[in-house]
Amino acid sequence: MRVAIAEDSLLLRDGLVRLLTSAGMDVVAQCRSADELLVRVRTDPPDVVVVDIRLPPTHTDEGMRAALQIRAQQPGVGVLVLSQYLELGLATQLLGESANGAGYLLKDRISDVDEFVAAVRRVGTGGSAVDPEIVSTVLRRQRRDDPLQRLTPREREVLALMVAGSSNQGIADALTITLRAAEKYVSSIFGKLGVPAGPADSRRVLAVLQVLRS
């Protein structure tokens, strides 16, 4: 998998390069700014871009704007945005229309190397990666007409794991339940959220969008 990284912190950028290279990925571009990233992506598109949400010169939202531009102009390139703090509005802006080939993670997740590498691979192959804190934040909100309010406490735990990218077996392992029980919880969640029948991966993406739209 070919990866482009946009991060102005030399220490973190080098760390990401070493981490992803050790996982067998080919880091084809190391960028310090959004403009540099856009040029590199246009001239030699990677499979996935890992980009800090705040880049020079203003360190506000240059990385996010670059991510949105890549999503719009080169939909075949996966985009994984990293942020120091949870900014739900920006996450929704990135993922709200389609979660395919897109992800939003807090930088703290990088310390869980296996999960982070799995998220990069998932986004690079057209899947999604949503930080668990987004799910927790959404679920803490109370809306009378919100379908998420129909979920039981256990279903909320399952939803958080599912949206974060866990497979049914991963959910079963994390919650110490049987695979059959995990499958039943997932099926119940799809039903309560009104996710239509279809391929399992597509239904999970729709569940992500349902959470964000809530």
N, C-alpha and C positions, 0 to 999 in steps of 0.2 A: 504494500500500500504506500502511495506517494503522498507525503504530507508537507504542507507549507505552514510555517509558524510566524505569527506576528506578535511580538512582545518586546517592549522597549527596555525592560530590565534584563541586563546581560546575564545576571545570575540565574534568573528564572528561565530565560530563553535557552541557556546552555543546559540547564537541568532537564528541560523538556526534550531537547535534542538527544541527550544521552538516554533518557528514559524510553523514548519512542524507538531510537535506533537499537537499543538493547532488546526491544520487543519484536525486532525484525522488520521495522518500517524504514522507508527511505525518505529522509528529510531533505526535500529538494530545494527549499527556500527558507532562509532565516531573515525576517524583516523587522525593522525597528519602527516603522510607521505604516499607516493605512495606505498612503499613496504608493509606497514601495510594494506593499502586498498586492494592490490592485494591478500594478504593472506586471508583477511576476505571475499572477494568476492568469492574466490575459495572454501573456506570451507562452506560458507553459503550464496549462491547468493541472493541478494535482488532483488526487482523489478526495482529499479533505483538507480544510484549512482550520487551524487552531489559532484563535485570535483573541487578544485581550480586549475587553470592551472599551478601555480608556487608553488611547495612544496619543503621541505628540501630534500637533503642537499644544493643544489645549487640555489634553487628558480629560475630556468630558465623554463624548460618545463617538469619537472617530472610528473606533473599532467596530462598533455596532453598525454605523452607517456603511462601512466597508462590507460588513457581513450581509446586510440587506441588499447592497448593490450586487454582490456576487450571487446571492440567491435569485435575484431578478434577471441578471444577464447570463449567468452560467449555472443553470439549475442542476447540471450534472456533477457539480462540485459540492461536496458536503461541507457544512459550516458548523464548527463547534466554538461557541463563545464562552470565554472565561471571565468571571467577574469577582471582585473582592467582596462585594456586598450584593445581597439579593435586591434586584430592581424588577419587580413583577411586571411593571408596564413595559419595560424593554424586552423582557422575556416573552411576553404575550405578543409584542410587535414582531419578534423573530419567528415565533412558532404558531401564531394565531391562525394563519391561513392554511398552513400545511406543516406538519412536523416531520415530513419525510426528508431525510438528509440534513437534519438540523438538530442542534443541541445547545443547552445553556446550563453551565455548571459553575458552582462556586469554586474558587481556587483551592479551597481547603480539600476538595475531593482528589486533588492530584496526589496527596499523600497516600491514598489507597491505590497503589500502582495498578494492581490487577483490574480494579473496577474502572479506573481512568482509561487504561489502554483498551478495555472492552468497549467503553463509550466512544473512543476515537474510531475504532473499527466499525462499530455499529453505524455511526453517522456517515462514515466513508462508504458504506455499502447501502445507503438509502434509508437507514433506520433513524431512530431518534434517541436523544439522551436528555432527560429533564432532571434537574437537581431535586432531591427529595424534599428540600426545604420549601420549594414552590408548592408541592402538594400539601405539606403541613400548613403553610400559610393560608392556602385556599380553604382547607378543611376547617380551619379555626373560625372562618367567617360564617355568620348566620344569615341565611336568606330563606324566607318562608317557602318560596317556590323553587328552591334549588334542589335538583335531583340528587346532589351529593348528600343532602340531609337524610335521604332514605337509606343510606348505607349503615350497617351495623359497625360497632367499633372494630371488630375483626376484619370486616370488609374494607374498612379504611386503611388498616395496616397492609392488607393485600394490595389495595390500589396504589399505595405509596411505593411498594416494591415493584409492582407491575410498570408503573409510569417511569420508574428509575431504570427500567430495562431488564429486570429479573425475569427469567423464564419460569414456567410453572414449577419445574424442579427446584429452581433457585428459591422461589417463594416457599416451597415445602421445607427446604433445608433451613431457611432463615427463621421460619416460625415453628419449626419442629413439628410439622404435621405431615400427613401422608400426601403423596402426589395426587391421589384421588380427591382428597379434601381441598387441596389447592385448586384443582380444576373446577370443583363445584363453586368455590368462592369467586373465581374469575368469571365463570358463566353467570353467576348471580349478579355480579357487578355490571357486566355487559347489559343484562336485562334491565336493571334498575336505571342505568344511564341512557337506555334507549339506543344502544349501539347495534346497528343492523347486522344480520348474519353475513359472513364472508370469511376470507382467509384470516387466520389468527393474528398475523403481524399487522394487517390492515385494521383489525378491530382494536388492537392495542394503540395504534396511532390515533384512531378516532377517540379513544378514551382519554388520551393525552389532551386532545383539543377540547374535549368536554370539560376537563378540569380547568384548563386555561380560560375558557369562556365563562366559567363560573366566577 
